[in-house]
Amino acid sequence: MTRPSLTERLAANSAERARAGLLRRLRTIEHADGAWVRSGGRRLLSFCSNDYLGLAQHPSLVDALKRAADDDGVGSGSAHLICGHRAAHAALEEALAEWTGRERALLFSTGYMANLGVMQALLNRDDVCVQDKLNHACLLDGAQLAGCELKRYPHADVEGAARQLRARPDAAALLATDGVFSMDGDIAPLGELAALCQRESATFMVDDAHGLGVLGAQGEGSVSAAGLLQDDVPVLMATLGKALGCSGAFVAGSAALIDGLVQSARTYIYTTAMPPALAAATLAAVRLAQSEAWRREKLQALIARFRTGAAQLGLPLMPSPTAIQPLLLGDAQAALAASQALEQQGFLVTAIRPPTVPQGKARLRITLSAAHEESDVDRLLEALSGLRAGGPV
Ligand SMILES: Cc1ncc(COP(=O)(O)O)c(C=O)c1O
C-alpha cells in the first residue's frame, strides 16, 4: 500500500512547526479573577483577554445565568428551528437589534459560525468576495467555503478594494472587513468602504467583534461610531465573547436579510441553539455595556496612559486607538522570549506569531480592559522597559 497516512502527515506538520519555533501550546487557566488569572499555580496579571469592559465575572451576569438555569435548565435541547429557540434568545435578539440600530438580529453559537453561515447563505460560485488582507481567519474561511472567488486587498487600502471590485464588474459582490482588526487594533476606513460599496453596488459586511461595546457613545460599535446606518452596512456581525464577556455571536440587518439567513445559513440551521441561560447572561451584559459608560471611559483612559508611556519608552507601538495595543517585534522567537520574560515577572501576554499574523510581523498582543487599574498599566510599562534594556523588545 502506498496510501499516505493522514495522522503521520499531521505529525510531520507539527514537527515542522516545532522546528520553526512556531509550535502552539495550550495553557490551562486554573482560576480567573478580574484581570488576574492563576496558571501553573502562579498568579499572573493578564493583558491578553478580550474582556474589554471587564464584564465576564460581573455579578449581574452570573446572577442572570444562575436564575435562568434554575428556571430553564442548561441546554437548549435542539436547534433553533426545532424547539431550541427560547424566550431568552428572542429577548437578546431584540435587544441587540435595537442597540445596533438594525431591524432584526439573529444569534449564532460562535462568531466563526456566524461568518461561515452568512457567506455560505449569501454567496454563490459565480460571485466575488472582496476582503482586507488582515481580516479574521473565519471571514476568509467563509468565502472559501461559499466557493466564490475570494479577492484580497492590501490592509485598509480603499483604492485596492475598488480595483478588486472593478475587476469583476458583472459579478454579485460582498465586501467584508473587520471593523476593528483583531491583531492590529486599528479601525477599518468604514465610511470610505461604505461609499465604495454604494458606487459599485456591492453589499458591505462588517465584523465588529472587537468594536461592539468598546466604540460608540453607548457601545454600539465601530459602524455606528463612523456614523453609518443599516443601509450603509447591510450586514453587521459581532461577537458576544469579547467586550460582553459571554460567548456566541449575532448578525444584524434588515428583516429580509435575517429571514434569508434563517432559511439558508447552514451553521444556524444545523446546530444546537446556545444555552438559554447564556442568552440571559448576555442580555444582562448588553444592559451594562449600554448604561455604564464609565467602563468605556476608563478603558480609553488606560489606552491613553499605555500609549503615552510606551511612546516615552520608545516601544514599537502600532497605530491603534482601541483596547488592542500590540507591540510589533517582528521575529517570532523575539516575541516568544518577550512573552516568557514577562511571565517570569507575573504578566500574561501571549506572543502572536505566523501564520496568525504575516511572516516577520510577530508581536505581543497586549489588550487593555476596564478591569485593569492605572497601576497595572504602569507596572506593565515598567516590565516592558526592563525587557527593552535587556534585549527582547
Ligand atoms: C474579528 C473576529 N471575528 C470573529 C471571531 C470569531 O468569534 P468567536 O470566537 O465567537 O468564534 C473573532 C475571534 O474570536 C474575531 O477576532
Ligand as a Chemical Component Dictionary entry (heavy atoms), coordinates in Angstrom:
data_LIG
# 
_chem_comp.id                   LIG 
_chem_comp.type                 NON-POLYMER 
_chem_comp.pdbx_formal_charge   0 
_chem_comp.three_letter_code    LIG 
# 
loop_
_chem_comp_atom.comp_id 
_chem_comp_atom.atom_id 
_chem_comp_atom.alt_atom_id 
_chem_comp_atom.type_symbol 
_chem_comp_atom.charge 
_chem_comp_atom.model_Cartn_x 
_chem_comp_atom.model_Cartn_y 
_chem_comp_atom.model_Cartn_z 
_chem_comp_atom.pdbx_ordinal 
LIG C1 C1 C 0 -12.750 39.642 14.049 1  
LIG C2 C2 C 0 -13.224 38.336 14.607 2  
LIG N1 N1 N 0 -14.276 37.731 14.053 3  
LIG C3 C3 C 0 -14.727 36.550 14.501 4  
LIG C4 C4 C 0 -14.126 35.906 15.554 5  
LIG C5 C5 C 0 -14.642 34.581 15.985 6  
LIG O1 O1 O 0 -15.553 34.739 17.033 7  
LIG P1 P1 P 0 -15.807 33.531 18.040 8  
LIG O2 O2 O 0 -14.662 33.493 18.982 9  
LIG O3 O3 O 0 -17.110 33.866 18.696 10 
LIG O4 O4 O 0 -15.898 32.298 17.197 11 
LIG C6 C6 C 0 -13.020 36.520 16.181 12 
LIG C7 C7 C 0 -12.303 35.931 17.324 13 
LIG O5 O5 O 0 -12.584 35.065 18.017 14 
LIG C8 C8 C 0 -12.566 37.751 15.696 15 
LIG O6 O6 O 0 -11.491 38.337 16.242 16 
# 
loop_
_chem_comp_bond.comp_id 
_chem_comp_bond.atom_id_1 
_chem_comp_bond.atom_id_2 
_chem_comp_bond.value_order 
_chem_comp_bond.pdbx_ordinal 
LIG C1 C2 SING 1  
LIG C2 N1 SING 2  
LIG C2 C8 DOUB 3  
LIG N1 C3 DOUB 4  
LIG C3 C4 SING 5  
LIG C4 C5 SING 6  
LIG C4 C6 DOUB 7  
LIG C5 O1 SING 8  
LIG O1 P1 SING 9  
LIG P1 O2 DOUB 10 
LIG P1 O3 SING 11 
LIG P1 O4 SING 12 
LIG C6 C7 SING 13 
LIG C6 C8 SING 14 
LIG C7 O5 DOUB 15 
LIG C8 O6 SING 16 
# 
